[in-house]
Amino acid sequence: MSDPDISVVICVYTEDRWEDILAAVASVCAQSRPARETLLVVDHNAALLDRLSEEYKEIGAVRVLANAGPRGLSAGRNTGIAASHGEVVAFLDDDAVAERDWLRRFTEGYADPRVLAVGGRTVPIWASGRRPAWFPEEFDWVVGCTYRGLPPGRVRVRNVLGGNASFRRTAFDAAGGFATGIGRDGDRRPLGCEETELCIRLTRARPDAVLLIDDRAVIHHRVPAARERFGYFRTRAYAEGLSKALVSRSVGAGKGLESERRYVTRVLPAGVARGLRDALLARPGGAGRAGAIVAGLLTAAGGYVVGRIRTRGGGAVFSVPRIGAAAGRTGTDQGHGTAHQPWPVRKNGTARQTGTLQGSTEEADG
């Protein structure tokens, strides 16, 4: 069986990351296993769309598109999926660069036809030049990176991490696209978990599906100075709790919190113990790391409780577009007009349709 061809989608939203965007694209163009195409999806920023279109107008392997859905990362990814042509669609953050064998490692994972998603390892590049002494590795997900507690090697997982991930196109045929209303929306509250919700939905639709993380598929992710501060750490942890509540509403708390239970009961206590040990040995940052783990856990738990209350009250609005196999061939540069049919978000409870744009917007009824 021949290797699948891969389309790479990079979602962008601000000109403040201009140099990062160029570096991300350059890292894809330099892959040892070339991508079929690179799609830059611009999130409702006309000036950035025009500037990138001009930058890459003579590079046929790079296509610039406008987000055809509502503002936010999920809709941008869905736009890229629908406009791409590869058998596999990979996603790279706009402030990250991929190592040379990134796509080769992804390709190797798809040798097994049961594999529908392959993720990789994301390494932080700290703006200050080194990790803050108080910042625990167990919470590197706060800055979009691989965190301590994930198993090493190429292993089966519940979900991949969205900034360094790939999916077979058939995964979206089976489960629909990324849910809007769960993940990031530019610089607003740093929500997440859209890839977790998608992966759980995928394994429900395809119980035989295998999802992998290969820690040899490496990208390096920039962490700006503002995200090295405890204030951001706390805000991101709270937003993660809110996001987990939405995921649980969508797919149920059993699957929605399956991995988190091990993380909370095993990984975090071990991290606190290491921090306290380092403090007793007068090593720098030990007490700070132990305290940050406790604070991060409590803050995320608080966000989860608030999120559950909101969803029970019918305040959660999110939607999942259906992205059919034919939709991937209808997109054009500078955006497209592909219409997607609504995809059911939940199997439990009821949903009320409130509008359409790349599928229906559904509001959870308590």
Disulfide bonds with the S-S distance in Angstrom:
none
